[in-house]
Amino acid sequence: MQPKELLSKVEESLNLIRPHLQGDGGDIEVVDITDDYVVKVRLIGSCEGCPMSFMTMKAGVEHSVKTAVPQIKAVEAV
């Protein structure tokens, strides 16, 4: 899969959970997708530094991205 296509699919998967993040005053942005298929994201707004951000990343963001784009190995907050 080409990098632009990969980014597009990751963004599509994030758009499914973005309303939940925005409902709490936060959001998420893709910073990078590494050559070994790790997505680096930044939580912004009220999600930044939130005590629940780890759970949000693992149970929400990573699950959604890996389900939609099986090539992705992990999603990490930066």
N, C-alpha and C positions, 0 to 999 in steps of 0.2 A: 504494500500500500504506500502511495506517495505521501510525503510529509504534509502537504496541504490537505489531502483527503483525510489523513489521520487526524489532523487538527480539527477539521470540520466535523468529523464523527464525535470527537471528544466534546466539542462545543455543543453539539446537538444533545448529547447525554447530560451535560451540565445544565442546559436550558430546561430540562425536565425537573430538576431539583432547585433551580434558581429561584422560583417563586416562593419556596419555603424559606430560603435564606433571606430574601428581600422582605418577606413578611415579618421577620425579626430585626429588620434594619441592617442586614448584611448583604454580602454578595461574594462572588468568587471570580477569579480571573486566571487564565492559563498563562504561566510564565515561560514554560519550556516543555518540550517533549524530547527526552534524551534518545540517543541512538539505541539504547537498550530498553526502550519502551517504558520509561518511567515518566509520568506526567508530574510536572512541578506546578503547583498552584499557589495562589495567594488568597487567603480569606481577608476580606476587607469590611469596613464598617463595623457594626456591632459584633460581627463574627470574629474579628481580630482580637485575640486575647481572651475570648470567651472560654469559661471553664468547660463547656460542652464541645469545644471545637474538635477535640480528638475523636469523640464519638461521631460527630458530624462527618469528619473526614473518613473514618473507617466504615461506619454503617450506612452513610448516605452517599457521599461523593465517590469514594473508591468503589463501592458496590455498583453504583449506577454506571460509572465509566467502564469498569471491567466487564460488566454484563453487555453493554452496547458495543464495546471494542475489545474483543477477547485477546488481541495482541498485547494490550497494555498489561504490564507486569505489576505495577504499583502506582499509587498516587500519593505524593508527598507535599506537605505544606512547607513553604519557604518564607 
